[in-house]
Amino acid sequence: MSTIQSFVKRYAIGKGIVSGYISVFLSLLALGGLICFYFPEIFTTPEFREVYTAKSMKTLLTLTIIASLLFGLSNVLLSNERKRGILGIFIASVTIVIGGFDVQGRAVEKVNWHLGLDWLLLDLLLMAIIFIPIEMIFPKRDEQDRFHAEWRTDLIYFAISHLCIQFFGVITQEPAVVFFGKMNLEAFQLWIQSLPLAVEIFLAFFITDVFQYWAHRIFHSNFYLWRFHAVHHSTKTMDWLAGSRTHFIDIFFTRSITFIPLYVCGFSPLVFNIYIVVIAIHAVFIHANTRINIGFLKYLFTTPQYHHWHHCVEEDKYGKNFAVFFPFIDRIFGTYYLPENEWPKGTGLNEAQFPKGYTKQLVYPFKNNPFDKQLDEGKESSR
């Protein structure tokens, strides 16, 4: 059986089953988008509102509703399992009735707090459009179920990290402001911003990657911090959502360290935005269930193969590939590992088992030691 025939058979292409899932997904996004239009003070992010326009979001909302209806109709007409198609059509219809096609943008009043629902919806749509097809067409593990046992848990991690963007932004930026806010760095920052754009972009990625490398490595070598970072490593099913499974202590520490060079160097807003977008997409890519290795570029930039080895179950390969973006940083510090075409046998933790579910995983590291023996803080062989 050819690859195309296998793909068509596995996902029942042409039978309307996939259409039902897409319809529900898009209808929920559309309903969430309408909520953002009605309550922008509460559910939209000020930084994002400067990037997109109300008109562009209105167009996107309209297209999403129409697409949801079309996919739902396809499911109803072609599949014997019509529940998801009917549900998608119902949610999309409710969205239309309460103003989905007629809603208009308006001036937004300033408030002290907000939830990043717009950031969640846009990023979820973008990541799904990019990575679900990639994982379906170019999977590394063909047998891996799309809706594996813990996909809901990973989706909750994804949602909370996006909704709480203001909270995480404040607590991770504050240390840099406190320690470096009175150093009169304006002249240095103006010099950084005067550099050619390509040079400034490279510096932003390189310097932050070095800082994040050591933050990451500390989490692996410090016994108490490893409890929290091990939550991220507890996933046995690597896919585009797996990277979201990160404890908030891990997020706070790592992002705080990473923000220091961004704050001190004062990179231009354009470079900062490029960094945020590229890192957001790349972090999803390196966790994805895909065999794509981008050819010789895999020696210049981290890939799924590279990062999957970081999550591997082979204990003799623990403590490798800490770099987020540039593999040569691991070469510099002696933690590089990338066999030509070999992948790890599996991912996850051999030495510990975490409870299932977001809330339990959030609390567990504070109360329990999930490991039978201490990590050797002086050795990176402890992952």
Secondary structure, DSSP 8 states (H G I E B T S, - for coil): --HHHHHHHHTTTTTTHHHHHHHHHHHHHHHHHHHHHH-HHHHS-HHHHTTS-HHHHHHHHHHHHHHHHHHHHHHHHH-S--HHHHHHHHHHHHHHHTTTTT---------S----HHHHHHHHHHHHHHHHHHHHHS-S-TT--TT-TTHHHHHHHHHHHHHTHHHHHHHHHHHHHHHHTTS--HHHHHHHHHS-HHHHHHHHHHHHHHHHHHHHHHHHHSHHHHHHHHHHHT-SS-STTGGG---HHHHHHHHHHHHHHHHHHT--HHHHHHHHHHHHHHHHHHHSS-----GGGGGTS--HHHHHHHTBS-GGG-S----SS-HHHHHHHT-----SS---S-BS-SS----SSHHHHHHHHHH----SS---TT-GGG-
